[in-house]
C-alpha cells in the first residue's frame, strides 16, 4: 500500500447555521486504504464526507486530493448514499441505472453494454439486468448503486451509512462483498457508519468524532489502526482478541459521549 496520501484534511473546520459542526480536523487517507468514520449523531460524520467529496466547501482549513484543493465534485470520486431507493431512477432498469454513470462520463453508447455487464457481474446482478428497482430487494438495490459507482471507475469511494437500512444478514453479506471488491480493485474508501462493529470489521483505520466540539475537546477524538489480517470472517474475526480490544476501546469512547 502506497503511503502517499490520496486525501488530506488540513485543519478543516465546518460551520453550518452559525454552529460549528466540525472543529479544525486533520487526517490523511492513503491510496488503497479503507477508513471508517464513527461517532454519535450530530458529530459531523456525513458533513465530513460531503466536504471530502467536494459537495461542501470547508469554512476553514483545506481539503486536498493528491495535494490539490478539492474544488467540487469529480468523476474520480464516487458517492454511495444510504437511501438507495432515492438514489435509483425507478423508470430505468438495473442496466439503465448503471448506464447513468457512463452517460455522464461521455462513454460512447456502443461501449456501454460491455462495461455494464462487467460491473453487474462484479456485484452479482447479471441475472437481474433487465429488472426495475421496485422488483429488487433492498440489498440488491444497494448493489445497483454500488455497481453504478464502480462503472465510473473512481479512485475514491465515499459511502454514507450504505447498509444502515438493511437487515442483519443482508448487511453482513454486503460488508463482505464490498470488502472483497475494495481489496481486489485497489479502491480507496472513506466510509461513514454508526455501527461500531461494522467500522472495525471493514476498515484499516477507524476515525472517531465527538459531537459539540470545544477547543479543549476537538472533533477528532481518536484514530486507531485495525491490525487484523484480511480476508476477514463474520464469526472468527469478531472473536479475535484484537477485535474485542478495539471494540472495548471505541465503545468506551462512544458510550462516554
One Martini backbone bead per residue (centre of mass of N, CA, C, O) as a GRO file, in nm:
protein
  257
    1UNK     BB    1   0.094   0.038   0.025
    2UNK     BB    2   0.064   0.351  -0.023
    3UNK     BB    3   0.170   0.659   0.159
    4UNK     BB    4   0.041   0.847  -0.026
    5UNK     BB    5  -0.186   1.084  -0.008
    6UNK     BB    6  -0.503   1.122  -0.139
    7UNK     BB    7  -0.624   1.232   0.133
    8UNK     BB    8  -0.658   1.570   0.292
    9UNK     BB    9  -0.685   1.712   0.617
   10UNK     BB   10  -0.634   2.070   0.696
   11UNK     BB   11  -0.788   2.210   0.934
   12UNK     BB   12  -1.089   2.138   0.913
   13UNK     BB   13  -1.380   2.348   0.905
   14UNK     BB   14  -1.743   2.354   1.002
   15UNK     BB   15  -2.018   2.575   0.931
   16UNK     BB   16  -2.372   2.564   1.034
   17UNK     BB   17  -2.595   2.786   1.126
   18UNK     BB   18  -2.369   2.905   1.338
   19UNK     BB   19  -2.238   2.614   1.369
   20UNK     BB   20  -2.004   2.391   1.490
   21UNK     BB   21  -1.946   2.081   1.348
   22UNK     BB   22  -1.629   2.117   1.269
   23UNK     BB   23  -1.337   2.112   1.391
   24UNK     BB   24  -1.020   2.126   1.355
   25UNK     BB   25  -0.915   1.880   1.104
   26UNK     BB   26  -0.671   1.604   1.080
   27UNK     BB   27  -0.604   1.389   0.792
   28UNK     BB   28  -0.531   1.074   0.624
   29UNK     BB   29  -0.563   0.902   0.299
   30UNK     BB   30  -0.465   0.625   0.152
   31UNK     BB   31  -0.397   0.436  -0.095
   32UNK     BB   32  -0.611   0.160  -0.048
   33UNK     BB   33  -0.781   0.263   0.187
   34UNK     BB   34  -0.989   0.180   0.478
   35UNK     BB   35  -1.206   0.429   0.619
   36UNK     BB   36  -1.370   0.488   0.925
   37UNK     BB   37  -1.655   0.677   1.050
   38UNK     BB   38  -1.735   0.770   1.382
   39UNK     BB   39  -2.025   0.860   1.587
   40UNK     BB   40  -2.242   1.058   1.702
   41UNK     BB   41  -2.502   1.228   1.663
   42UNK     BB   42  -2.394   1.537   1.521
   43UNK     BB   43  -2.061   1.518   1.458
   44UNK     BB   44  -2.004   1.519   1.119
   45UNK     BB   45  -1.977   1.277   0.924
   46UNK     BB   46  -2.129   1.365   0.663
   47UNK     BB   47  -1.994   1.640   0.635
   48UNK     BB   48  -1.713   1.530   0.588
   49UNK     BB   49  -1.781   1.364   0.335
   50UNK     BB   50  -1.881   1.608   0.160
   51UNK     BB   51  -1.611   1.757   0.163
   52UNK     BB   52  -1.444   1.523   0.030
   53UNK     BB   53  -1.644   1.528  -0.237
   54UNK     BB   54  -1.726   1.850  -0.297
   55UNK     BB   55  -2.021   1.946  -0.171
   56UNK     BB   56  -1.840   2.105   0.046
   57UNK     BB   57  -1.720   2.398   0.194
   58UNK     BB   58  -1.497   2.492   0.393
   59UNK     BB   59  -1.452   2.731   0.646
   60UNK     BB   60  -1.170   2.587   0.707
   61UNK     BB   61  -0.905   2.514   0.561
   62UNK     BB   62  -0.808   2.194   0.387
   63UNK     BB   63  -0.913   2.000   0.108
   64UNK     BB   64  -0.727   1.721  -0.033
   65UNK     BB   65  -0.626   1.593  -0.363
   66UNK     BB   66  -0.321   1.529  -0.445
   67UNK     BB   67  -0.262   1.830  -0.312
   68UNK     BB   68  -0.541   1.943  -0.407
   69UNK     BB   69  -0.795   2.133  -0.403
   70UNK     BB   70  -1.131   2.089  -0.341
   71UNK     BB   71  -1.374   2.228  -0.576
   72UNK     BB   72  -1.545   1.959  -0.638
   73UNK     BB   73  -1.684   1.742  -0.807
   74UNK     BB   74  -1.581   1.404  -0.921
   75UNK     BB   75  -1.526   1.122  -1.122
   76UNK     BB   76  -1.307   1.007  -0.907
   77UNK     BB   77  -1.570   1.035  -0.723
   78UNK     BB   78  -1.774   0.832  -0.527
   79UNK     BB   79  -2.130   0.807  -0.411
   80UNK     BB   80  -2.284   0.635  -0.140
   81UNK     BB   81  -2.601   0.609  -0.037
   82UNK     BB   82  -2.835   0.518   0.190
   83UNK     BB   83  -3.074   0.596  -0.013
   84UNK     BB   84  -3.135   0.384  -0.262
   85UNK     BB   85  -3.419   0.460  -0.363
   86UNK     BB   86  -3.335   0.763  -0.448
   87UNK     BB   87  -3.075   0.688  -0.627
   88UNK     BB   88  -3.284   0.557  -0.810
   89UNK     BB   89  -3.442   0.502  -1.117
   90UNK     BB   90  -3.755   0.359  -1.159
   91UNK     BB   91  -3.760   0.374  -1.496
   92UNK     BB   92  -3.502   0.209  -1.469
   93UNK     BB   93  -3.301  -0.023  -1.508
   94UNK     BB   94  -3.028  -0.160  -1.401
   95UNK     BB   95  -2.866  -0.087  -1.655
   96UNK     BB   96  -2.969   0.208  -1.670
   97UNK     BB   97  -2.848   0.303  -1.400
   98UNK     BB   98  -2.552   0.240  -1.469
   99UNK     BB   99  -2.541   0.417  -1.731
  100UNK     BB  100  -2.530   0.700  -1.608
  101UNK     BB  101  -2.222   0.713  -1.557
  102UNK     BB  102  -2.146   0.686  -1.862
  103UNK     BB  103  -2.297   0.929  -1.970
  104UNK     BB  104  -2.152   1.142  -1.790
  105UNK     BB  105  -1.861   1.048  -1.920
  106UNK     BB  106  -1.902   1.002  -2.243
  107UNK     BB  107  -1.974   0.722  -2.324
  108UNK     BB  108  -2.021   0.529  -2.568
  109UNK     BB  109  -2.290   0.337  -2.642
  110UNK     BB  110  -2.122   0.089  -2.758
  111UNK     BB  111  -1.945   0.066  -2.471
  112UNK     BB  112  -2.151   0.005  -2.235
  113UNK     BB  113  -2.243  -0.298  -2.213
  114UNK     BB  114  -1.970  -0.418  -2.118
  115UNK     BB  115  -1.943  -0.250  -1.859
  116UNK     BB  116  -2.209  -0.331  -1.731
  117UNK     BB  117  -2.161  -0.637  -1.723
  118UNK     BB  118  -1.911  -0.627  -1.544
  119UNK     BB  119  -2.032  -0.489  -1.285
  120UNK     BB  120  -2.269  -0.687  -1.244
  121UNK     BB  121  -2.088  -0.932  -1.198
  122UNK     BB  122  -1.932  -0.819  -0.952
  123UNK     BB  123  -2.230  -0.787  -0.782
  124UNK     BB  124  -2.440  -1.020  -0.872
  125UNK     BB  125  -2.658  -0.901  -1.134
  126UNK     BB  126  -2.696  -1.043  -1.413
  127UNK     BB  127  -3.002  -1.163  -1.373
  128UNK     BB  128  -3.110  -0.833  -1.327
  129UNK     BB  129  -3.075  -0.629  -1.565
  130UNK     BB  130  -3.410  -0.594  -1.652
  131UNK     BB  131  -3.482  -0.477  -1.392
  132UNK     BB  132  -3.650  -0.302  -1.151
  133UNK     BB  133  -3.619  -0.168  -0.845
  134UNK     BB  134  -3.906  -0.279  -0.740
  135UNK     BB  135  -3.795  -0.591  -0.797
  136UNK     BB  136  -3.602  -0.537  -0.556
  137UNK     BB  137  -3.415  -0.558  -0.306
  138UNK     BB  138  -3.237  -0.368  -0.096
  139UNK     BB  139  -2.963  -0.505  -0.151
  140UNK     BB  140  -2.981  -0.485  -0.462
  141UNK     BB  141  -3.008  -0.180  -0.483
  142UNK     BB  142  -2.730  -0.124  -0.356
  143UNK     BB  143  -2.571  -0.272  -0.574
  144UNK     BB  144  -2.646  -0.082  -0.802
  145UNK     BB  145  -2.511   0.167  -0.683
  146UNK     BB  146  -2.229   0.042  -0.675
  147UNK     BB  147  -2.208  -0.024  -0.976
  148UNK     BB  148  -2.230   0.268  -1.073
  149UNK     BB  149  -1.969   0.358  -0.935
  150UNK     BB  150  -1.778   0.152  -1.074
  151UNK     BB  151  -1.829   0.248  -1.371
  152UNK     BB  152  -1.653   0.523  -1.322
  153UNK     BB  153  -1.376   0.453  -1.208
  154UNK     BB  154  -1.275   0.515  -0.926
  155UNK     BB  155  -1.045   0.607  -0.658
  156UNK     BB  156  -1.290   0.719  -0.476
  157UNK     BB  157  -1.507   0.612  -0.202
  158UNK     BB  158  -1.816   0.715  -0.077
  159UNK     BB  159  -1.984   0.605   0.237
  160UNK     BB  160  -2.323   0.655   0.367
  161UNK     BB  161  -2.458   0.434   0.537
  162UNK     BB  162  -2.532   0.185   0.321
  163UNK     BB  163  -2.652  -0.046   0.554
  164UNK     BB  164  -2.865   0.080   0.762
  165UNK     BB  165  -3.151  -0.043   0.613
  166UNK     BB  166  -3.062  -0.333   0.665
  167UNK     BB  167  -3.048  -0.639   0.728
  168UNK     BB  168  -2.823  -0.836   0.884
  169UNK     BB  169  -2.761  -1.042   0.656
  170UNK     BB  170  -2.731  -0.844   0.422
  171UNK     BB  171  -2.515  -0.670   0.551
  172UNK     BB  172  -2.292  -0.886   0.576
  173UNK     BB  173  -2.275  -0.956   0.277
  174UNK     BB  174  -2.194  -0.664   0.183
  175UNK     BB  175  -1.943  -0.632   0.346
  176UNK     BB  176  -1.787  -0.864   0.204
  177UNK     BB  177  -1.818  -0.759  -0.084
  178UNK     BB  178  -1.680  -0.483  -0.050
  179UNK     BB  179  -1.414  -0.585   0.061
  180UNK     BB  180  -1.340  -0.748  -0.189
  181UNK     BB  181  -1.350  -0.521  -0.397
  182UNK     BB  182  -1.139  -0.335  -0.270
  183UNK     BB  183  -0.899  -0.540  -0.270
  184UNK     BB  184  -0.913  -0.602  -0.590
  185UNK     BB  185  -0.908  -0.280  -0.698
  186UNK     BB  186  -0.781  -0.047  -0.497
  187UNK     BB  187  -0.968   0.110  -0.347
  188UNK     BB  188  -1.075   0.403  -0.190
  189UNK     BB  189  -1.220   0.444   0.149
  190UNK     BB  190  -1.493   0.642   0.286
  191UNK     BB  191  -1.673   0.539   0.589
  192UNK     BB  192  -1.993   0.573   0.720
  193UNK     BB  193  -2.087   0.490   1.067
  194UNK     BB  194  -2.279   0.366   1.361
  195UNK     BB  195  -2.123   0.087   1.349
  196UNK     BB  196  -1.871  -0.045   1.524
  197UNK     BB  197  -1.828  -0.331   1.401
  198UNK     BB  198  -1.821  -0.241   1.107
  199UNK     BB  199  -1.573  -0.061   1.126
  200UNK     BB  200  -1.370  -0.278   1.217
  201UNK     BB  201  -1.421  -0.496   0.996
  202UNK     BB  202  -1.350  -0.307   0.735
  203UNK     BB  203  -1.097  -0.156   0.841
  204UNK     BB  204  -0.777   0.003   0.883
  205UNK     BB  205  -0.930   0.261   1.000
  206UNK     BB  206  -1.047   0.461   1.282
  207UNK     BB  207  -1.264   0.744   1.310
  208UNK     BB  208  -1.335   0.954   1.589
  209UNK     BB  209  -1.613   1.148   1.680
  210UNK     BB  210  -1.733   1.447   1.831
  211UNK     BB  211  -1.963   1.628   1.976
  212UNK     BB  212  -1.952   1.942   2.051
  213UNK     BB  213  -1.702   2.110   2.009
  214UNK     BB  214  -1.391   2.213   2.159
  215UNK     BB  215  -1.082   2.322   2.229
  216UNK     BB  216  -1.047   2.079   2.436
  217UNK     BB  217  -1.272   1.910   2.243
  218UNK     BB  218  -1.238   1.798   1.959
  219UNK     BB  219  -1.359   1.620   1.703
  220UNK     BB  220  -1.099   1.459   1.713
  221UNK     BB  221  -1.070   1.177   1.928
  222UNK     BB  222  -0.983   0.926   1.730
  223UNK     BB  223  -0.716   0.695   1.600
  224UNK     BB  224  -0.728   0.361   1.467
  225UNK     BB  225  -0.583   0.062   1.413
  226UNK     BB  226  -0.647  -0.240   1.212
  227UNK     BB  227  -0.469  -0.543   1.302
  228UNK     BB  228  -0.629  -0.735   1.074
  229UNK     BB  229  -0.650  -0.972   0.868
  230UNK     BB  230  -0.688  -1.065   0.536
  231UNK     BB  231  -0.954  -1.210   0.533
  232UNK     BB  232  -1.267  -1.178   0.679
  233UNK     BB  233  -1.488  -1.295   0.950
  234UNK     BB  234  -1.790  -1.279   1.102
  235UNK     BB  235  -1.688  -1.470   1.340
  236UNK     BB  236  -1.376  -1.485   1.385
  237UNK     BB  237  -1.309  -1.179   1.392
  238UNK     BB  238  -1.515  -1.116   1.639
  239UNK     BB  239  -1.310  -1.313   1.827
  240UNK     BB  240  -1.078  -1.142   1.818
  241UNK     BB  241  -0.878  -0.986   2.040
  242UNK     BB  242  -0.848  -0.717   1.879
  243UNK     BB  243  -1.145  -0.665   1.831
  244UNK     BB  244  -1.227  -0.655   2.131
  245UNK     BB  245  -1.039  -0.426   2.211
  246UNK     BB  246  -1.152  -0.210   2.016
  247UNK     BB  247  -1.441  -0.222   2.111
  248UNK     BB  248  -1.386  -0.127   2.398
  249UNK     BB  249  -1.245   0.139   2.334
  250UNK     BB  250  -1.476   0.265   2.149
  251UNK     BB  251  -1.717   0.222   2.338
  252UNK     BB  252  -1.615   0.401   2.562
  253UNK     BB  253  -1.632   0.656   2.397
  254UNK     BB  254  -1.932   0.643   2.301
  255UNK     BB  255  -2.060   0.610   2.580
  256UNK     BB  256  -1.950   0.878   2.700
  257UNK     BB  257  -2.098   1.054   2.451
   0.00000   0.00000   0.00000
